[in-house]
Amino acid sequence: MNTYAIVVTWSDEDGVWIAEAPDLDPCAAHGPTPEAAVAELRVAMQAWLAVARESGLPIPPARYRPGTAAAE
């Protein structure tokens, strides 16, 4: 799980920090600080991966790199 990229941005609309894992779409979380958003995202990522494993769905490789388009 530590190899997946995490993108953190500020949302003016919501007034919170948003953390996303682009390779695990949709997997995002928010918090009042960047650190809190990332901590919540790590919980969401664990849940995302657990559900995929339990459902027999493929686990996507870590391919996204910030500053580039997601790998196709």
PyMOL Python script that loads the backbone (N, CA, C, O; Angstrom):
from pymol import cmd

cmd.read_pdbstr("""\
ATOM      1  N   MET A   1       0.828  -1.201   0.000  1.00  0.00           N
ATOM      2  CA  MET A   1       0.000   0.000   0.000  1.00  0.00           C
ATOM      3  C   MET A   1       0.860   1.248   0.000  1.00  0.00           C
ATOM      4  O   MET A   1       0.416   2.286  -0.490  1.00  0.00           O
ATOM      5  N   ASN A   2       2.057   1.190   0.523  1.00  0.00           N
ATOM      6  CA  ASN A   2       2.902   2.368   0.598  1.00  0.00           C
ATOM      7  C   ASN A   2       3.422   2.822  -0.752  1.00  0.00           C
ATOM      8  O   ASN A   2       3.985   3.912  -0.855  1.00  0.00           O
ATOM      9  N   THR A   3       3.247   2.009  -1.800  1.00  0.00           N
ATOM     10  CA  THR A   3       3.752   2.397  -3.105  1.00  0.00           C
ATOM     11  C   THR A   3       2.759   3.215  -3.916  1.00  0.00           C
ATOM     12  O   THR A   3       3.130   3.772  -4.950  1.00  0.00           O
ATOM     13  N   TYR A   4       1.525   3.302  -3.484  1.00  0.00           N
ATOM     14  CA  TYR A   4       0.532   4.083  -4.219  1.00  0.00           C
ATOM     15  C   TYR A   4       0.734   5.573  -3.982  1.00  0.00           C
ATOM     16  O   TYR A   4       0.951   6.016  -2.854  1.00  0.00           O
ATOM     17  N   ALA A   5       0.658   6.341  -5.074  1.00  0.00           N
ATOM     18  CA  ALA A   5       0.782   7.783  -4.980  1.00  0.00           C
ATOM     19  C   ALA A   5      -0.423   8.360  -4.244  1.00  0.00           C
ATOM     20  O   ALA A   5      -1.537   7.846  -4.345  1.00  0.00           O
ATOM     21  N   ILE A   6      -0.178   9.427  -3.509  1.00  0.00           N
ATOM     22  CA  ILE A   6      -1.232  10.161  -2.815  1.00  0.00           C
ATOM     23  C   ILE A   6      -1.142  11.610  -3.253  1.00  0.00           C
ATOM     24  O   ILE A   6      -0.078  12.226  -3.191  1.00  0.00           O
ATOM     25  N   VAL A   7      -2.259  12.143  -3.693  1.00  0.00           N
ATOM     26  CA  VAL A   7      -2.333  13.535  -4.129  1.00  0.00           C
ATOM     27  C   VAL A   7      -3.195  14.292  -3.126  1.00  0.00           C
ATOM     28  O   VAL A   7      -4.320  13.888  -2.831  1.00  0.00           O
ATOM     29  N   VAL A   8      -2.660  15.389  -2.607  1.00  0.00           N
ATOM     30  CA  VAL A   8      -3.382  16.187  -1.609  1.00  0.00           C
ATOM     31  C   VAL A   8      -3.613  17.583  -2.169  1.00  0.00           C
ATOM     32  O   VAL A   8      -2.679  18.245  -2.621  1.00  0.00           O
ATOM     33  N   THR A   9      -4.862  18.021  -2.135  1.00  0.00           N
ATOM     34  CA  THR A   9      -5.213  19.356  -2.624  1.00  0.00           C
ATOM     35  C   THR A   9      -6.186  20.014  -1.659  1.00  0.00           C
ATOM     36  O   THR A   9      -6.872  19.343  -0.889  1.00  0.00           O
ATOM     37  N   TRP A  10      -6.231  21.336  -1.716  1.00  0.00           N
ATOM     38  CA  TRP A  10      -7.163  22.111  -0.915  1.00  0.00           C
ATOM     39  C   TRP A  10      -8.445  22.308  -1.700  1.00  0.00           C
ATOM     40  O   TRP A  10      -8.393  22.602  -2.894  1.00  0.00           O
ATOM     41  N   SER A  11      -9.593  22.153  -1.060  1.00  0.00           N
ATOM     42  CA  SER A  11     -10.889  22.396  -1.696  1.00  0.00           C
ATOM     43  C   SER A  11     -11.496  23.666  -1.126  1.00  0.00           C
ATOM     44  O   SER A  11     -11.953  23.681   0.017  1.00  0.00           O
ATOM     45  N   ASP A  12     -11.501  24.734  -1.917  1.00  0.00           N
ATOM     46  CA  ASP A  12     -12.151  25.971  -1.482  1.00  0.00           C
ATOM     47  C   ASP A  12     -13.644  25.748  -1.260  1.00  0.00           C
ATOM     48  O   ASP A  12     -14.233  26.287  -0.322  1.00  0.00           O
ATOM     49  N   GLU A  13     -14.243  24.949  -2.133  1.00  0.00           N
ATOM     50  CA  GLU A  13     -15.681  24.691  -2.058  1.00  0.00           C
ATOM     51  C   GLU A  13     -16.079  24.033  -0.735  1.00  0.00           C
ATOM     52  O   GLU A  13     -17.089  24.393  -0.131  1.00  0.00           O
ATOM     53  N   ASP A  14     -15.267  23.058  -0.293  1.00  0.00           N
ATOM     54  CA  ASP A  14     -15.595  22.314   0.919  1.00  0.00           C
ATOM     55  C   ASP A  14     -14.869  22.826   2.155  1.00  0.00           C
ATOM     56  O   ASP A  14     -15.267  22.516   3.278  1.00  0.00           O
ATOM     57  N   GLY A  15     -13.805  23.610   1.961  1.00  0.00           N
ATOM     58  CA  GLY A  15     -13.037  24.128   3.090  1.00  0.00           C
ATOM     59  C   GLY A  15     -12.249  23.064   3.823  1.00  0.00           C
ATOM     60  O   GLY A  15     -12.043  23.158   5.033  1.00  0.00           O
ATOM     61  N   VAL A  16     -11.801  22.037   3.084  1.00  0.00           N
ATOM     62  CA  VAL A  16     -11.017  20.938   3.675  1.00  0.00           C
ATOM     63  C   VAL A  16      -9.921  20.522   2.705  1.00  0.00           C
ATOM     64  O   VAL A  16      -9.942  20.875   1.526  1.00  0.00           O
ATOM     65  N   TRP A  17      -8.966  19.763   3.227  1.00  0.00           N
ATOM     66  CA  TRP A  17      -7.946  19.141   2.400  1.00  0.00           C
ATOM     67  C   TRP A  17      -8.487  17.822   1.887  1.00  0.00           C
ATOM     68  O   TRP A  17      -9.123  17.076   2.631  1.00  0.00           O
ATOM     69  N   ILE A  18      -8.238  17.529   0.615  1.00  0.00           N
ATOM     70  CA  ILE A  18      -8.680  16.294  -0.021  1.00  0.00           C
ATOM     71  C   ILE A  18      -7.440  15.473  -0.362  1.00  0.00           C
ATOM     72  O   ILE A  18      -6.503  15.984  -0.977  1.00  0.00           O
ATOM     73  N   ALA A  19      -7.434  14.216   0.032  1.00  0.00           N
ATOM     74  CA  ALA A  19      -6.359  13.292  -0.325  1.00  0.00           C
ATOM     75  C   ALA A  19      -6.956  12.202  -1.201  1.00  0.00           C
ATOM     76  O   ALA A  19      -8.002  11.639  -0.878  1.00  0.00           O
ATOM     77  N   GLU A  20      -6.285  11.905  -2.314  1.00  0.00           N
ATOM     78  CA  GLU A  20      -6.773  10.906  -3.252  1.00  0.00           C
ATOM     79  C   GLU A  20      -5.666   9.927  -3.609  1.00  0.00           C
ATOM     80  O   GLU A  20      -4.488  10.286  -3.621  1.00  0.00           O
ATOM     81  N   ALA A  21      -6.050   8.690  -3.901  1.00  0.00           N
ATOM     82  CA  ALA A  21      -5.136   7.678  -4.421  1.00  0.00           C
ATOM     83  C   ALA A  21      -5.580   7.390  -5.856  1.00  0.00           C
ATOM     84  O   ALA A  21      -6.471   6.567  -6.066  1.00  0.00           O
ATOM     85  N   PRO A  22      -4.975   8.054  -6.846  1.00  0.00           N
ATOM     86  CA  PRO A  22      -5.450   7.942  -8.227  1.00  0.00           C
ATOM     87  C   PRO A  22      -5.496   6.518  -8.776  1.00  0.00           C
ATOM     88  O   PRO A  22      -6.349   6.212  -9.608  1.00  0.00           O
ATOM     89  N   ASP A  23      -4.604   5.650  -8.332  1.00  0.00           N
ATOM     90  CA  ASP A  23      -4.609   4.274  -8.839  1.00  0.00           C
ATOM     91  C   ASP A  23      -5.761   3.450  -8.272  1.00  0.00           C
ATOM     92  O   ASP A  23      -6.089   2.396  -8.817  1.00  0.00           O
ATOM     93  N   LEU A  24      -6.369   3.906  -7.205  1.00  0.00           N
ATOM     94  CA  LEU A  24      -7.466   3.168  -6.562  1.00  0.00           C
ATOM     95  C   LEU A  24      -8.768   3.943  -6.717  1.00  0.00           C
ATOM     96  O   LEU A  24      -9.458   4.224  -5.737  1.00  0.00           O
ATOM     97  N   ASP A  25      -9.089   4.279  -7.944  1.00  0.00           N
ATOM     98  CA  ASP A  25     -10.268   5.101  -8.222  1.00  0.00           C
ATOM     99  C   ASP A  25     -11.544   4.313  -7.994  1.00  0.00           C
ATOM    100  O   ASP A  25     -11.645   3.212  -8.535  1.00  0.00           O
ATOM    101  N   PRO A  26     -12.513   4.778  -7.249  1.00  0.00           N
ATOM    102  CA  PRO A  26     -12.496   6.013  -6.474  1.00  0.00           C
ATOM    103  C   PRO A  26     -12.017   5.744  -5.041  1.00  0.00           C
ATOM    104  O   PRO A  26     -12.574   4.895  -4.344  1.00  0.00           O
ATOM    105  N   CYS A  27     -11.007   6.456  -4.620  1.00  0.00           N
ATOM    106  CA  CYS A  27     -10.527   6.325  -3.248  1.00  0.00           C
ATOM    107  C   CYS A  27     -10.007   7.685  -2.810  1.00  0.00           C
ATOM    108  O   CYS A  27      -8.954   8.139  -3.257  1.00  0.00           O
ATOM    109  N   ALA A  28     -10.765   8.325  -1.930  1.00  0.00           N
ATOM    110  CA  ALA A  28     -10.407   9.669  -1.472  1.00  0.00           C
ATOM    111  C   ALA A  28     -10.905   9.861  -0.046  1.00  0.00           C
ATOM    112  O   ALA A  28     -11.777   9.137   0.434  1.00  0.00           O
ATOM    113  N   ALA A  29     -10.328  10.849   0.611  1.00  0.00           N
ATOM    114  CA  ALA A  29     -10.742  11.200   1.970  1.00  0.00           C
ATOM    115  C   ALA A  29     -10.434  12.676   2.179  1.00  0.00           C
ATOM    116  O   ALA A  29      -9.759  13.301   1.361  1.00  0.00           O
ATOM    117  N   HIS A  30     -10.932  13.225   3.276  1.00  0.00           N
ATOM    118  CA  HIS A  30     -10.671  14.643   3.536  1.00  0.00           C
ATOM    119  C   HIS A  30     -10.377  14.860   5.009  1.00  0.00           C
ATOM    120  O   HIS A  30     -10.624  13.994   5.848  1.00  0.00           O
ATOM    121  N   GLY A  31      -9.843  16.034   5.302  1.00  0.00           N
ATOM    122  CA  GLY A  31      -9.542  16.378   6.682  1.00  0.00           C
ATOM    123  C   GLY A  31      -9.215  17.854   6.815  1.00  0.00           C
ATOM    124  O   GLY A  31      -9.038  18.539   5.807  1.00  0.00           O
ATOM    125  N   PRO A  32      -9.130  18.357   8.042  1.00  0.00           N
ATOM    126  CA  PRO A  32      -8.859  19.778   8.270  1.00  0.00           C
ATOM    127  C   PRO A  32      -7.409  20.169   8.002  1.00  0.00           C
ATOM    128  O   PRO A  32      -7.104  21.352   7.855  1.00  0.00           O
ATOM    129  N   THR A  33      -6.508  19.178   7.936  1.00  0.00           N
ATOM    130  CA  THR A  33      -5.109  19.427   7.617  1.00  0.00           C
ATOM    131  C   THR A  33      -4.681  18.399   6.570  1.00  0.00           C
ATOM    132  O   THR A  33      -5.332  17.365   6.420  1.00  0.00           O
ATOM    133  N   PRO A  34      -3.598  18.671   5.848  1.00  0.00           N
ATOM    134  CA  PRO A  34      -3.126  17.667   4.890  1.00  0.00           C
ATOM    135  C   PRO A  34      -2.810  16.336   5.565  1.00  0.00           C
ATOM    136  O   PRO A  34      -3.107  15.272   5.022  1.00  0.00           O
ATOM    137  N   GLU A  35      -2.211  16.399   6.741  1.00  0.00           N
ATOM    138  CA  GLU A  35      -1.863  15.177   7.468  1.00  0.00           C
ATOM    139  C   GLU A  35      -3.094  14.371   7.859  1.00  0.00           C
ATOM    140  O   GLU A  35      -3.097  13.144   7.764  1.00  0.00           O
ATOM    141  N   ALA A  36      -4.128  15.058   8.295  1.00  0.00           N
ATOM    142  CA  ALA A  36      -5.371  14.371   8.670  1.00  0.00           C
ATOM    143  C   ALA A  36      -6.025  13.737   7.445  1.00  0.00           C
ATOM    144  O   ALA A  36      -6.545  12.624   7.523  1.00  0.00           O
ATOM    145  N   ALA A  37      -6.000  14.439   6.321  1.00  0.00           N
ATOM    146  CA  ALA A  37      -6.589  13.893   5.097  1.00  0.00           C
ATOM    147  C   ALA A  37      -5.837  12.637   4.663  1.00  0.00           C
ATOM    148  O   ALA A  37      -6.462  11.656   4.260  1.00  0.00           O
ATOM    149  N   VAL A  38      -4.513  12.653   4.740  1.00  0.00           N
ATOM    150  CA  VAL A  38      -3.715  11.485   4.363  1.00  0.00           C
ATOM    151  C   VAL A  38      -3.975  10.328   5.327  1.00  0.00           C
ATOM    152  O   VAL A  38      -4.082   9.178   4.899  1.00  0.00           O
ATOM    153  N   ALA A  39      -4.076  10.621   6.613  1.00  0.00           N
ATOM    154  CA  ALA A  39      -4.360   9.562   7.588  1.00  0.00           C
ATOM    155  C   ALA A  39      -5.700   8.897   7.291  1.00  0.00           C
ATOM    156  O   ALA A  39      -5.819   7.674   7.356  1.00  0.00           O
ATOM    157  N   GLU A  40      -6.701   9.701   6.968  1.00  0.00           N
ATOM    158  CA  GLU A  40      -8.018   9.147   6.628  1.00  0.00           C
ATOM    159  C   GLU A  40      -7.949   8.366   5.318  1.00  0.00           C
ATOM    160  O   GLU A  40      -8.595   7.329   5.170  1.00  0.00           O
ATOM    161  N   LEU A  41      -7.162   8.873   4.373  1.00  0.00           N
ATOM    162  CA  LEU A  41      -7.030   8.166   3.099  1.00  0.00           C
ATOM    163  C   LEU A  41      -6.383   6.805   3.297  1.00  0.00           C
ATOM    164  O   LEU A  41      -6.784   5.835   2.654  1.00  0.00           O
ATOM    165  N   ARG A  42      -5.400   6.714   4.165  1.00  0.00           N
ATOM    166  CA  ARG A  42      -4.747   5.413   4.410  1.00  0.00           C
ATOM    167  C   ARG A  42      -5.763   4.386   4.923  1.00  0.00           C
ATOM    168  O   ARG A  42      -5.694   3.214   4.553  1.00  0.00           O
ATOM    169  N   VAL A  43      -6.691   4.810   5.761  1.00  0.00           N
ATOM    170  CA  VAL A  43      -7.760   3.921   6.228  1.00  0.00           C
ATOM    171  C   VAL A  43      -8.639   3.517   5.046  1.00  0.00           C
ATOM    172  O   VAL A  43      -8.993   2.347   4.895  1.00  0.00           O
ATOM    173  N   ALA A  44      -8.986   4.494   4.210  1.00  0.00           N
ATOM    174  CA  ALA A  44      -9.831   4.208   3.046  1.00  0.00           C
ATOM    175  C   ALA A  44      -9.125   3.275   2.063  1.00  0.00           C
ATOM    176  O   ALA A  44      -9.760   2.400   1.474  1.00  0.00           O
ATOM    177  N   MET A  45      -7.818   3.458   1.884  1.00  0.00           N
ATOM    178  CA  MET A  45      -7.056   2.595   0.982  1.00  0.00           C
ATOM    179  C   MET A  45      -7.046   1.152   1.483  1.00  0.00           C
ATOM    180  O   MET A  45      -7.204   0.218   0.697  1.00  0.00           O
ATOM    181  N   GLN A  46      -6.863   0.973   2.780  1.00  0.00           N
ATOM    182  CA  GLN A  46      -6.890  -0.386   3.343  1.00  0.00           C
ATOM    183  C   GLN A  46      -8.245  -1.037   3.096  1.00  0.00           C
ATOM    184  O   GLN A  46      -8.320  -2.212   2.739  1.00  0.00           O
ATOM    185  N   ALA A  47      -9.314  -0.270   3.286  1.00  0.00           N
ATOM    186  CA  ALA A  47     -10.658  -0.800   3.058  1.00  0.00           C
ATOM    187  C   ALA A  47     -10.874  -1.115   1.578  1.00  0.00           C
ATOM    188  O   ALA A  47     -11.437  -2.156   1.241  1.00  0.00           O
ATOM    189  N   TRP A  48     -10.431  -0.224   0.702  1.00  0.00           N
ATOM    190  CA  TRP A  48     -10.572  -0.408  -0.740  1.00  0.00           C
ATOM    191  C   TRP A  48      -9.897  -1.708  -1.155  1.00  0.00           C
ATOM    192  O   TRP A  48     -10.487  -2.524  -1.864  1.00  0.00           O
ATOM    193  N   LEU A  49      -8.655  -1.896  -0.710  1.00  0.00           N
ATOM    194  CA  LEU A  49      -7.899  -3.101  -1.068  1.00  0.00           C
ATOM    195  C   LEU A  49      -8.523  -4.360  -0.467  1.00  0.00           C
ATOM    196  O   LEU A  49      -8.550  -5.404  -1.118  1.00  0.00           O
ATOM    197  N   ALA A  50      -9.019  -4.274   0.752  1.00  0.00           N
ATOM    198  CA  ALA A  50      -9.654  -5.433   1.398  1.00  0.00           C
ATOM    199  C   ALA A  50     -10.901  -5.866   0.630  1.00  0.00           C
ATOM    200  O   ALA A  50     -11.113  -7.058   0.409  1.00  0.00           O
ATOM    201  N   VAL A  51     -11.716  -4.908   0.227  1.00  0.00           N
ATOM    202  CA  VAL A  51     -12.939  -5.226  -0.520  1.00  0.00           C
ATOM    203  C   VAL A  51     -12.582  -5.836  -1.874  1.00  0.00           C
ATOM    204  O   VAL A  51     -13.210  -6.802  -2.306  1.00  0.00           O
ATOM    205  N   ALA A  52     -11.578  -5.277  -2.542  1.00  0.00           N
ATOM    206  CA  ALA A  52     -11.165  -5.829  -3.836  1.00  0.00           C
ATOM    207  C   ALA A  52     -10.693  -7.276  -3.678  1.00  0.00           C
ATOM    208  O   ALA A  52     -11.058  -8.143  -4.472  1.00  0.00           O
ATOM    209  N   ARG A  53      -9.886  -7.529  -2.657  1.00  0.00           N
ATOM    210  CA  ARG A  53      -9.398  -8.902  -2.432  1.00  0.00           C
ATOM    211  C   ARG A  53     -10.555  -9.856  -2.123  1.00  0.00           C
ATOM    212  O   ARG A  53     -10.635 -10.950  -2.683  1.00  0.00           O
ATOM    213  N   GLU A  54     -11.447  -9.428  -1.226  1.00  0.00           N
ATOM    214  CA  GLU A  54     -12.584 -10.273  -0.834  1.00  0.00           C
ATOM    215  C   GLU A  54     -13.511 -10.556  -2.006  1.00  0.00           C
ATOM    216  O   GLU A  54     -14.135 -11.615  -2.072  1.00  0.00           O
ATOM    217  N   SER A  55     -13.599  -9.602  -2.933  1.00  0.00           N
ATOM    218  CA  SER A  55     -14.496  -9.740  -4.086  1.00  0.00           C
ATOM    219  C   SER A  55     -13.815 -10.416  -5.270  1.00  0.00           C
ATOM    220  O   SER A  55     -14.450 -10.674  -6.292  1.00  0.00           O
ATOM    221  N   GLY A  56     -12.522 -10.700  -5.131  1.00  0.00           N
ATOM    222  CA  GLY A  56     -11.790 -11.324  -6.227  1.00  0.00           C
ATOM    223  C   GLY A  56     -11.478 -10.368  -7.364  1.00  0.00           C
ATOM    224  O   GLY A  56     -11.205 -10.800  -8.484  1.00  0.00           O
ATOM    225  N   LEU A  57     -11.517  -9.084  -7.087  1.00  0.00           N
ATOM    226  CA  LEU A  57     -11.218  -8.083  -8.118  1.00  0.00           C
ATOM    227  C   LEU A  57      -9.713  -7.872  -8.212  1.00  0.00           C
ATOM    228  O   LEU A  57      -8.994  -8.066  -7.231  1.00  0.00           O
ATOM    229  N   PRO A  58      -9.234  -7.475  -9.390  1.00  0.00           N
ATOM    230  CA  PRO A  58      -7.794  -7.264  -9.530  1.00  0.00           C
ATOM    231  C   PRO A  58      -7.323  -6.054  -8.713  1.00  0.00           C
ATOM    232  O   PRO A  58      -8.036  -5.060  -8.575  1.00  0.00           O
ATOM    233  N   ILE A  59      -6.124  -6.167  -8.186  1.00  0.00           N
ATOM    234  CA  ILE A  59      -5.502  -5.064  -7.456  1.00  0.00           C
ATOM    235  C   ILE A  59      -4.652  -4.299  -8.469  1.00  0.00           C
ATOM    236  O   ILE A  59      -3.713  -4.865  -9.030  1.00  0.00           O
ATOM    237  N   PRO A  60      -4.962  -3.032  -8.714  1.00  0.00           N
ATOM    238  CA  PRO A  60      -4.197  -2.301  -9.719  1.00  0.00           C
ATOM    239  C   PRO A  60      -2.758  -2.051  -9.268  1.00  0.00           C
ATOM    240  O   PRO A  60      -2.499  -1.845  -8.083  1.00  0.00           O
ATOM    241  N   PRO A  61      -1.832  -2.072 -10.215  1.00  0.00           N
ATOM    242  CA  PRO A  61      -0.453  -1.751  -9.857  1.00  0.00           C
ATOM    243  C   PRO A  61      -0.327  -0.259  -9.549  1.00  0.00           C
ATOM    244  O   PRO A  61      -1.134   0.551 -10.006  1.00  0.00           O
ATOM    245  N   ALA A  62       0.681   0.085  -8.781  1.00  0.00           N
ATOM    246  CA  ALA A  62       0.959   1.491  -8.496  1.00  0.00           C
ATOM    247  C   ALA A  62       1.665   2.073  -9.713  1.00  0.00           C
ATOM    248  O   ALA A  62       2.839   1.792  -9.956  1.00  0.00           O
ATOM    249  N   ARG A  63       0.932   2.897 -10.484  1.00  0.00           N
ATOM    250  CA  ARG A  63       1.497   3.432 -11.719  1.00  0.00           C
ATOM    251  C   ARG A  63       1.471   4.945 -11.792  1.00  0.00           C
ATOM    252  O   ARG A  63       2.274   5.538 -12.512  1.00  0.00           O
ATOM    253  N   TYR A  64       0.572   5.579 -11.068  1.00  0.00           N
ATOM    254  CA  TYR A  64       0.425   7.027 -11.153  1.00  0.00           C
ATOM    255  C   TYR A  64       1.655   7.725 -10.583  1.00  0.00           C
ATOM    256  O   TYR A  64       2.182   7.319  -9.547  1.00  0.00           O
ATOM    257  N   ARG A  65       2.104   8.762 -11.253  1.00  0.00           N
ATOM    258  CA  ARG A  65       3.190   9.610 -10.772  1.00  0.00           C
ATOM    259  C   ARG A  65       2.723  11.043 -10.874  1.00  0.00           C
ATOM    260  O   ARG A  65       2.334  11.481 -11.957  1.00  0.00           O
ATOM    261  N   PRO A  66       2.746  11.797  -9.774  1.00  0.00           N
ATOM    262  CA  PRO A  66       2.316  13.203  -9.816  1.00  0.00           C
ATOM    263  C   PRO A  66       3.048  13.960 -10.930  1.00  0.00           C
ATOM    264  O   PRO A  66       4.233  13.746 -11.184  1.00  0.00           O
ATOM    265  N   GLY A  67       2.313  14.833 -11.568  1.00  0.00           N
ATOM    266  CA  GLY A  67       2.889  15.634 -12.631  1.00  0.00           C
ATOM    267  C   GLY A  67       2.794  14.980 -13.993  1.00  0.00           C
ATOM    268  O   GLY A  67       3.234  15.548 -14.993  1.00  0.00           O
ATOM    269  N   THR A  68       2.219  13.783 -14.037  1.00  0.00           N
ATOM    270  CA  THR A  68       2.028  13.081 -15.306  1.00  0.00           C
ATOM    271  C   THR A  68       0.604  12.580 -15.366  1.00  0.00           C
ATOM    272  O   THR A  68      -0.079  12.496 -14.345  1.00  0.00           O
ATOM    273  N   ALA A  69       0.170  12.255 -16.532  1.00  0.00           N
ATOM    274  CA  ALA A  69      -1.153  11.641 -16.658  1.00  0.00           C
ATOM    275  C   ALA A  69      -1.069  10.227 -16.115  1.00  0.00           C
ATOM    276  O   ALA A  69      -0.013   9.597 -16.167  1.00  0.00           O
ATOM    277  N   ALA A  70      -2.161   9.739 -15.603  1.00  0.00           N
ATOM    278  CA  ALA A  70      -2.189   8.366 -15.100  1.00  0.00           C
ATOM    279  C   ALA A  70      -1.829   7.423 -16.245  1.00  0.00           C
ATOM    280  O   ALA A  70      -2.242   7.629 -17.386  1.00  0.00           O
ATOM    281  N   ALA A  71      -1.073   6.411 -15.932  1.00  0.00           N
ATOM    282  CA  ALA A  71      -0.653   5.452 -16.959  1.00  0.00           C
ATOM    283  C   ALA A  71      -1.866   4.735 -17.527  1.00  0.00           C
ATOM    284  O   ALA A  71      -2.830   4.457 -16.814  1.00  0.00           O
ATOM    285  N   GLU A  72      -1.808   4.446 -18.786  1.00  0.00           N
ATOM    286  CA  GLU A  72      -2.935   3.775 -19.437  1.00  0.00           C
ATOM    287  C   GLU A  72      -2.717   2.295 -19.517  1.00  0.00           C
ATOM    288  O   GLU A  72      -3.568   1.573 -20.036  1.00  0.00           O
TER     289      GLU A  72
END
""", "prot")
cmd.dss("prot")
cmd.show_as("cartoon", "prot")
cmd.util.cbc("prot")
cmd.orient("prot")
